[in-house]
Structure formats: C-alpha cells, structure tokens
Amino acid sequence: MIEVAQELFLEMKSSGCCIPDVATYNFLLDAYGKSGKLEELFEMYKEMSSHECVPNTITHNIVISGLVKAGNVDEALDLYYDLISDGDFSPSVCTYGPLIDGLSKSGRLYEAKQLFEGMLDYGCSPNCAIYNILINGFGKAGEADTACKLFKRMVREGVRSDLKTYSVLVDCLCMVGRVDEALRYFKEVTESGLDPDVVCYNLIINGLGKSRRLEEALELYNEMKSSRGITPDLYTYNSLILNLGIAGMVEEAGKVYSEIQRVGLEPNVFTFNALIRGYSLCGKPQHAYAVYQTMVTGGFSPNTGTYEQLPNRG
C-alpha cells in the first residue's frame, strides 16, 4: 500500500500540475512512521521545507511518534525540545502521548512525569489517554500509590476516566496484592456507567485467585457469564485452573477444563501445565500423567514448565 502511495506522490511532483500539500506529505509521513521506515520519513520531513511546504503540528507529531515507535525516544525528545525552543510550535496531546508513553516504557517514569507536569505551560491539558499512559507506567513499575494519586488527581481535574483507566488500576493493585482496593475500583466501573469487559474481569478474577479468594473469583466468573453475558476467553479459564489447582481445589479446576471443551475453545500448553501442577500439588501423580498423555496425544508440545510440574521427575 505504501509503495502505491509513494508512486502516486512521485507522479504528482514530476507532472508539475499538482503540487503536494501538507496533508499529502502528512499522509505519507504517517505511513512511513507506522512502517518503521525512519530514513524515508526524515528525508520527506526535510524535503517539505525545500518545497516550500511548511510542516504543521500534525507533521511534527507524526515524526515524534515515528521516532518513539522505532525506539528512538531520545531523538524524539530532542526534536520536541528543538521545536519548543523555536517558539512557533504549539504541542498537542498527540505530541505528549507518544513521548510520555515512550519514556514510561523505557522505565524513565520521572522524566515522563516531568513532561506531563509541563504540559499546561504550553496550554495543553492532559486528557484521559495521557493519564492512562502515566497511570499504567507507574502501575507496571509496582508504584501503585503514585498510580492511585494520579487517578484521584484526574477525577479532581474533571477528566472523565474510561474502562482502560479502571483496568490499569485493577491490574496494578492486584499485582502488589492490594486486592480489596482493586475490587473497589472494579465495582466503581459499573457505578461510573461503564461496562466491564473480559479483560477487566480477567484481571480481578486472576487477582482474587492469586490471593486464594477463590469463592469470590468463581462468583465473578459466574457473574460475567450470566449477568453480563460476557464470554470468558482462554485467559479466564487458564487463570482459574491454575489458581484452583494451587489452592487444592482440583475437582473445580477439572470442571473449568471441561467447560473449555464444552464451549469449543482449544486449550494451550498453559492450560495443561496448570492442570498438571494442580494434580501434582494434591498428590495425584496418576492424574497429572494422564493430563500429560492427553496433551501429547492431542498434538501439543510440552515446554520446560510442563516437565517442571510433573511429579517424581528426574
């Protein structure tokens, strides 16, 4: 597709009857950025000025985003600071989103927060997407307190949260074992007029399971199916099988496995590993080996995790 666009663009220039405008350049720049073709992206970016086609905010944002996607966060930051120092550039949320995301994913949370704090200086208010990026960054780093403070600030500033916001909070709180707080935020989803999806349910079900609160996990599993009409995915089932097995509730784990077969989902290596682990921990080696046999005859390749879970190995 990009090759066709490139050809048309060259035709436009060579014919001389149709001069490419900033929107045309932006379209191609965006395509280069998304394809990771940085060399072509920069060549075209430089070419714009020589063709008296002044890059606009969208142009600069595309280049910044392309650099971040290619893992060149520092180059993207250098370009941002150059543009700011020139004085003609008005950054938007589309400028800050990729930069804050790139810094967060690189573990440079302090710099991401600094950039976030400086947004208002340039007349740009953080929106829900920007908050989500930062909350997610701190959450994934295990800094749940900072993530929660950012959420409270978001509410205070009148920025409406979305399902992603709540999912990120549920995830990071479960990750650090603060399941009661995670449950509070999960319940807040419906109170806010939002509908939890399978991802949101999976996060809280897994968090409860890991904390050995299996009854509550199963309650939510039944709620998502019956009250909400949400179809569980393989992650839902695998998480339940694993946590039920670890808690010694292997019969329930077996029932969940039967449910996978009943709904026509294909199990994967993690499904079998979780079952094998449960049976091994409960002192039922014959059941563990029976699952292993089912797995191999079913054409699934065991991994190191499979052999580690099998009883009396070595």
PESULWO-V537321 format. One record per pair of residues at least 24 apart in sequence whose C-alpha atoms are under 10 Angstrom apart, sorted by sequence separation. I is the first residue (numbers start at 0). J is the second residue. D is the distance in Angstrom with one decimal. If there is no record, write none. Layout:
# PESULWO-V537321
i->(I;I)
j->(J;J)
d->(D;D)
This chain:
# PESULWO-V537321
i->(41;112;147;164;182;253;270;1;5;37;40;41;72;73;76;108;111;112;143;146;147;178;181;182;249;252;253;284;285;1;4;21;40;56;72;75;76;92;127;143;146;162;181;197;213;216;217;233;249;252;268;284;20;72;91;126;143;144;161;162;179;196;197;216;232;249;250;267;283;284;2;19;24;29;33;37;72;73;90;95;104;108;109;125;130;135;139;143;144;160;165;170;174;178;179;195;231;236;241;245;249;250;266;271;276;280;282;1;25;29;32;36;37;59;64;68;72;73;94;96;100;103;104;107;108;131;135;138;139;142;143;162;166;170;173;177;178;200;205;209;213;214;237;240;241;244;245;248;249;272;275;276;279;280;0;1;20;21;22;24;25;28;31;32;35;36;60;63;64;67;68;71;72;91;95;96;99;103;106;126;127;128;130;131;134;137;138;141;142;143;161;165;166;169;173;176;177;197;201;205;208;209;212;213;236;237;240;241;243;244;247;248;249;271;272;275;276;278;279;280;19;20;21;28;29;30;31;32;33;34;35;37;56;59;60;63;64;66;67;70;90;91;92;99;100;101;102;103;104;105;106;125;126;127;131;132;134;135;136;138;139;140;141;143;160;161;162;168;169;170;171;172;173;174;175;176;178;196;200;201;204;205;208;211;212;231;233;237;238;239;240;241;242;243;244;245;246;247;249;268;272;273;274;275;276;277;278;279;18;20;21;22;25;26;29;32;33;37;55;56;60;61;62;63;64;65;66;67;68;69;70;89;90;91;92;96;97;100;103;104;108;124;126;127;128;131;132;135;138;139;143;159;161;162;163;166;167;170;173;174;178;195;196;197;201;202;205;206;207;208;209;210;211;230;232;233;234;237;238;240;241;242;244;245;247;249;267;268;269;272;273;275;276;277;278;279;1;19;20;21;22;25;28;29;32;33;35;36;55;56;57;60;61;63;64;67;68;72;88;89;90;91;92;96;99;100;103;104;106;125;126;127;128;131;134;135;138;139;141;142;147;160;161;162;163;166;169;170;173;176;177;194;196;197;198;201;202;205;208;209;213;233;237;240;241;244;245;247;248;266;267;268;269;272;275;276;18;20;21;24;25;28;31;32;34;35;55;56;57;59;60;63;64;67;70;89;91;92;95;96;99;102;103;106;124;126;127;130;131;134;137;138;140;141;143;162;165;166;168;169;172;173;176;178;195;196;197;198;201;204;205;208;209;211;212;217;233;236;237;239;240;241;243;244;245;246;247;249;267;268;271;272;274;275;276;22;25;26;29;30;32;33;34;35;56;59;60;63;66;67;70;93;96;97;100;101;104;128;131;132;135;136;139;163;166;167;170;171;174;196;197;200;201;204;207;208;211;213;234;237;238;240;241;242;244;245;246;247;269;272;273;275;21;22;25;29;32;33;57;60;61;64;92;93;96;100;103;104;127;128;131;135;138;139;162;163;166;170;173;198;202;205;206;209;210;233;234;237;240;241;244;245;268;269;272;21;25;28;32;56;57;60;64;92;96;99;103;127;131;134;138;162;166;169;173;197;198;201;205;208;209;233;237;240;244;268;272;56;60;83;197;201;204;208)
j->(65;136;171;188;206;277;294;26;30;62;65;66;97;98;101;133;136;137;168;171;172;203;206;207;274;277;278;309;310;27;30;47;66;82;98;101;102;118;153;169;172;188;207;223;239;242;243;259;275;278;294;310;47;99;118;153;170;171;188;189;206;223;224;243;259;276;277;294;310;311;30;47;52;57;61;65;100;101;118;123;132;136;137;153;158;163;167;171;172;188;193;198;202;206;207;223;259;264;269;273;277;278;294;299;304;308;310;30;54;58;61;65;66;88;93;97;101;102;123;125;129;132;133;136;137;160;164;167;168;171;172;191;195;199;202;206;207;229;234;238;242;243;266;269;270;273;274;277;278;301;304;305;308;309;30;31;50;51;52;54;55;58;61;62;65;66;90;93;94;97;98;101;102;121;125;126;129;133;136;156;157;158;160;161;164;167;168;171;172;173;191;195;196;199;203;206;207;227;231;235;238;239;242;243;266;267;270;271;273;274;277;278;279;301;302;305;306;308;309;310;50;51;52;59;60;61;62;63;64;65;66;68;87;90;91;94;95;97;98;101;121;122;123;130;131;132;133;134;135;136;137;156;157;158;162;163;165;166;167;169;170;171;172;174;191;192;193;199;200;201;202;203;204;205;206;207;209;227;231;232;235;236;239;242;243;262;264;268;269;270;271;272;273;274;275;276;277;278;280;299;303;304;305;306;307;308;309;310;50;52;53;54;57;58;61;64;65;69;87;88;92;93;94;95;96;97;98;99;100;101;102;121;122;123;124;128;129;132;135;136;140;156;158;159;160;163;164;167;170;171;175;191;193;194;195;198;199;202;205;206;210;227;228;229;233;234;237;238;239;240;241;242;243;262;264;265;266;269;270;272;273;274;276;277;279;281;299;300;301;304;305;307;308;309;310;311;34;52;53;54;55;58;61;62;65;66;68;69;88;89;90;93;94;96;97;100;101;105;121;122;123;124;125;129;132;133;136;137;139;158;159;160;161;164;167;168;171;172;174;175;180;193;194;195;196;199;202;203;206;209;210;227;229;230;231;234;235;238;241;242;246;266;270;273;274;277;278;280;281;299;300;301;302;305;308;309;52;54;55;58;59;62;65;66;68;69;89;90;91;93;94;97;98;101;104;123;125;126;129;130;133;136;137;140;158;160;161;164;165;168;171;172;174;175;177;196;199;200;202;203;206;207;210;212;229;230;231;232;235;238;239;242;243;245;246;251;267;270;271;273;274;275;277;278;279;280;281;283;301;302;305;306;308;309;310;57;60;61;64;65;67;68;69;70;91;94;95;98;101;102;105;128;131;132;135;136;139;163;166;167;170;171;174;198;201;202;205;206;209;231;232;235;236;239;242;243;246;248;269;272;273;275;276;277;279;280;281;282;304;307;308;310;57;58;61;65;68;69;93;96;97;100;128;129;132;136;139;140;163;164;167;171;174;175;198;199;202;206;209;234;238;241;242;245;246;269;270;273;276;277;280;281;304;305;308;58;62;65;69;93;94;97;101;129;133;136;140;164;168;171;175;199;203;206;210;234;235;238;242;245;246;270;274;277;281;305;309;94;98;121;235;239;242;246)
d->(9.9;9.9;9.5;9.5;9.3;9.6;9.6;10.0;9.8;8.8;8.2;9.8;9.0;9.3;9.8;8.0;9.0;9.7;7.9;8.2;9.0;7.9;8.4;8.9;7.9;8.0;9.7;7.7;9.1;7.7;9.0;8.0;9.5;9.8;7.0;9.3;9.5;8.5;7.9;9.9;9.2;7.0;9.4;7.9;8.3;9.7;9.7;7.8;9.9;9.6;7.9;5.9;9.0;9.5;8.6;8.7;9.6;9.7;8.5;9.7;9.8;8.6;9.9;9.8;9.0;9.7;9.6;8.9;8.7;8.3;10.0;9.3;8.7;9.6;9.2;7.2;9.6;9.4;8.4;9.2;9.4;7.0;9.7;8.9;8.9;9.3;8.7;6.0;8.9;9.5;9.9;9.9;9.5;6.5;9.0;8.8;9.5;10.0;8.8;8.6;6.0;9.5;9.3;9.2;9.3;8.6;8.4;6.5;8.5;8.4;7.0;8.6;7.3;8.9;8.4;8.1;6.0;8.9;9.9;9.2;8.4;7.8;9.8;9.2;7.0;8.5;8.2;7.2;9.8;8.0;6.1;9.6;8.6;8.4;7.7;8.9;6.6;9.2;9.2;8.9;7.6;9.8;8.5;9.7;7.9;7.1;9.4;8.0;6.6;8.4;9.9;8.3;6.8;9.5;9.0;7.7;9.5;9.9;10.0;8.7;9.0;7.5;9.4;6.9;6.9;9.8;8.2;9.4;7.6;6.4;9.9;8.7;6.9;8.7;8.8;9.6;7.7;7.0;7.9;10.0;10.0;10.0;8.8;8.8;7.7;10.0;7.1;6.7;9.1;9.5;8.9;9.1;9.3;7.7;7.2;7.6;9.9;10.0;8.3;7.8;7.6;9.4;9.4;6.9;9.1;8.9;7.3;9.5;9.2;6.7;6.7;9.4;10.0;8.8;8.8;7.5;9.9;9.1;6.4;8.4;8.9;9.5;6.2;9.8;9.5;9.4;9.3;9.1;8.8;8.7;8.4;9.9;9.6;9.0;8.4;7.1;9.3;9.1;6.9;7.7;7.0;8.5;6.8;9.8;9.6;9.6;9.6;9.6;9.4;9.4;9.1;9.7;9.7;6.2;9.9;9.7;10.0;9.4;9.4;9.4;8.4;8.5;8.4;8.8;8.7;9.8;6.7;10.0;9.6;9.5;9.4;9.6;9.7;9.8;9.5;9.1;9.5;9.0;8.8;8.7;7.7;9.9;6.9;7.3;9.7;9.8;7.3;9.8;9.3;9.8;9.2;8.3;8.2;9.2;8.6;7.4;8.1;8.3;9.4;6.7;9.8;9.4;9.9;9.4;8.7;8.7;8.9;5.6;9.1;6.6;7.1;9.5;7.2;9.1;5.8;7.3;6.6;7.8;9.8;6.8;9.4;8.7;9.6;9.2;8.5;8.9;9.4;9.7;9.9;9.9;10.0;7.0;8.3;6.0;7.5;7.5;9.2;5.9;8.4;6.7;8.8;9.9;6.4;6.5;8.9;7.0;9.0;5.7;7.7;6.2;7.5;9.5;7.5;7.6;9.7;7.5;8.7;5.8;8.3;7.3;7.6;8.6;10.0;6.5;10.0;9.6;9.5;9.4;9.8;9.6;9.0;8.8;8.3;9.7;8.2;8.1;10.0;6.8;8.6;9.6;4.6;9.9;6.8;5.5;9.9;7.6;7.4;7.1;9.4;6.7;8.7;9.7;5.0;10.0;8.9;9.2;8.6;8.2;9.0;6.6;9.4;5.6;6.8;7.8;4.2;9.9;7.4;8.8;8.3;6.8;9.4;6.4;8.4;10.0;5.5;8.5;7.8;8.5;9.5;8.2;7.2;8.5;6.7;5.7;7.2;7.3;5.1;9.8;9.6;8.3;8.4;6.0;8.8;5.5;7.2;7.7;4.7;9.8;7.3;8.7;10.0;9.6;9.8;6.9;10.0;5.2;6.7;7.4;4.9;8.5;9.3;8.7;7.1;7.2;9.3;7.1;8.8;5.8;8.5;6.1;8.2;7.2;5.2;6.0;6.7;3.7;8.9;7.3;8.7;9.3;9.3;6.5;9.2;5.2;6.2;7.0;9.5;9.8;7.5;8.0;9.2;7.3;7.9;7.5;9.5;6.1;9.4;6.9;9.0;9.9;5.1;7.4;7.5;5.8;10.0;8.6;9.3;7.4;7.6;9.3;7.1;8.9;7.8;7.8;9.7;9.2;7.3;8.0;9.1;7.5;8.5;7.7;9.9;6.6;9.1;8.3;7.9;8.7;9.9;6.5;8.6;7.8;7.2;9.6;9.1;9.3;6.4;9.1;5.5;7.8;7.1;5.2;9.2;8.7;9.4;9.8;8.4;7.9;8.7;9.1;6.4;9.3;7.5;7.0;9.5;9.0;6.0;9.7;9.8;7.5;7.8;8.7;9.2;6.5;8.6;9.0;9.8;9.4;9.0;9.4;9.5;7.8;9.4;9.9;7.9;7.9;8.7;7.6;9.5;8.9;9.0;9.8;9.9;9.2;9.2;9.8;9.2;8.8;9.8;9.3;9.0;9.7;8.4;9.5;9.6;9.1;9.3;9.8;9.4;9.7;7.5;8.2;9.2;7.7;9.0;7.3;6.6;9.1;9.4;9.3;8.4;10.0;7.6;8.4;9.0;7.0;9.1;9.8;8.5;9.1;8.4;8.7;9.3;8.7;7.5;7.7;7.7;9.1;8.3;9.6;9.7;9.9;8.7;9.1;7.5;7.7;9.4;9.5;9.3;8.6;7.6;7.8;8.5;9.9;9.9;8.5;7.4;7.8;8.7;9.0;9.5;9.4;9.7;9.0;9.8;9.6;9.0;7.0;9.6;6.9;7.7;8.4;9.0;8.4;6.9;8.0;9.4;8.7;8.3;9.2;8.6;8.7;9.1;7.3;9.4;9.1;9.1;7.9;9.3;9.1;9.3;8.0;8.8;8.5;8.7;9.4;8.8;8.0;7.8;9.4;9.2;8.3;8.9;8.0;8.0;7.9;8.7;8.4;9.9;9.1;8.2;9.4;9.8;8.8)
